[in-house]
Amino acid sequence: MSIYGITSSLPSSVAPPIAPFALAIGGGDIYTLLLLTAAGVAVVGGPAVRPIRGVR
């Protein structure tokens, strides 16, 4: 259960510190880079959780 708790709360605690950097780098269309960064993290994070078979 704790693994699921961490995976559900970690994105909401990591995203706020990272978002200003993505918005600052983005230039004119700032939200495009922010959304692409979020999509990239989701694509990398999905397969990373896949090997977890269950909890005891």
C-alpha positions in Angstrom: 0.0 0.0 0.0 2.8 2.4 0.7 4.2 2.1 -2.8 0.9 3.1 -4.2 0.7 6.0 -1.8 4.1 7.2 -2.8 3.3 6.9 -6.6 0.1 8.9 -6.2 1.6 11.7 -4.1 5.1 12.0 -5.6 4.1 13.8 -8.8 2.1 16.4 -7.0 5.1 17.2 -4.7 7.7 17.1 -7.5 5.9 19.1 -10.2 5.6 22.5 -8.5 9.4 22.9 -8.1 10.1 21.8 -11.7 7.3 23.7 -13.4 8.9 27.2 -13.1 12.1 26.0 -14.9 10.1 24.5 -17.7 8.0 27.7 -18.0 11.2 29.9 -18.0 12.9 27.9 -20.7 9.7 27.7 -22.9 10.0 31.3 -24.3 6.9 32.5 -26.1 4.6 29.5 -25.9 5.4 28.5 -22.4 2.7 25.9 -21.7 3.8 23.8 -24.7 7.1 22.9 -23.1 5.4 22.3 -19.7 2.9 19.9 -21.2 5.6 18.1 -23.3 7.7 17.7 -20.1 4.7 16.3 -18.3 4.0 13.9 -21.2 7.7 12.8 -21.2 7.6 12.1 -17.5 4.4 10.1 -17.8 5.9 8.0 -20.7 9.0 7.2 -18.7 7.1 6.6 -15.5 4.5 4.2 -16.8 6.9 1.4 -17.8 9.0 2.0 -14.7 6.0 1.0 -12.5 5.0 -1.9 -14.8 7.4 -4.5 -13.2 5.7 -4.1 -9.8 3.6 -7.2 -9.4 1.9 -6.5 -6.2 2.2 -5.7 -2.5 2.2 -8.1 0.4 
